[in-house]
Every structure is written in structure tokens, then in C-alpha cells.
Amino acid sequence: MKFSIIGFIPTLLLLIPAVIACFKPPADKPELEDENIIVFIAKCVGRFGCIGYMCLAIGDYKVGFSSKLLIIIWAVVALLVIALYWVLWIRQYKKGNHFEDIYGTGIPLFIIPAAFVLVTGIFSMNFMLIIFSVLDIVCEYCSAYGVRKRLHPAKAEESSDEAETEKNEDGE
């Protein structure tokens, strides 16, 4: 493997808002119980695998991408995703940086970089990127679901009760 500037630059641009978020956490962040250790470890493995393989493995079109056109399409997608991610983080801070806005929605902000890595893995046919990004996406969503469940236990029960009622009405 060799160092990939093509993978390093978008990775760096996606990491900057996350690093800033570490130093400027929401003031209303509640004290939450520790998350499931298996989910936490899997999330870390996925995240660091994504970062490592983006910086070391995707290379240029001769190594990873099958054509120059695919690199151009990937670069446009990368610019759009990075711009969207930065806009969402700027919006987060302009709205007052509330904890609920990061984790309380259906899709937490931290899934966007992993989804971008998944697209990169698909475009470059790098199966390790695909595996690590899917692991990160699944674990981020499980973690966010756990946070929402602890913050709003009644809503979590209502949605599971609704799903059970739908099953019973269908006769299953």
C-alpha cells in the first residue's frame, strides 16, 4: 500500500468538523450511560479502518478507479458530500449546538462520512473500504438509536408498540 493524496484530502476535510465537535461539545449534552462496549469497539474499528484505507489504499485510477471518468464523478460527489457535511455542521453551531440535533434525528451527522467512504469503496472497488464503512454506518446508527432510546424512552416504546400492532393486524 502507498499513501494516497486523493483519499487523504477528503478524509481530512471530513475530519475537521468532527475534531472541532470534540472540543466544542453541546452544552446540553446529558449524562448518558455507557454505550454497549461491543458496538463502541466495532464503531472504532470501522471508523479507523475507513480513515486508514482512505489515506492508504484508494490510490489513483490505475490502482483503484477503473477510469478517469470515474475519478471525475467521484470527485464531484466528494465535493458535494463534503460541502453538505460542512453546511450541516455550520447549521448545527448557528442553531446553538444542541445535543438533540446531532443524535436526536433519524440520521446522525457522523454517518455522512462513513456513507461517503462506502461510495468511495464502491467506485474504487475496494472491498475493505466497503466492509469498514458498512461496519461504521451500522454501529453509528445503533449507537444513535441507543442515545435516542435513553433520551426518549416513551417514543422508543411507542414505535415498538406500533410495529407490534401492525404485525398483529396483518395476522402475522
Secondary structure as UniProt FT lines:
FT   HELIX           5..23
FT   TURN            27..28
FT   HELIX           37..56
FT   TURN            61..64
FT   HELIX           68..94
FT   TURN            95..96
FT   HELIX           99..103
FT   TURN            109..110
FT   HELIX           111..124
FT   HELIX           127..151
FT   HELIX           153..170
//
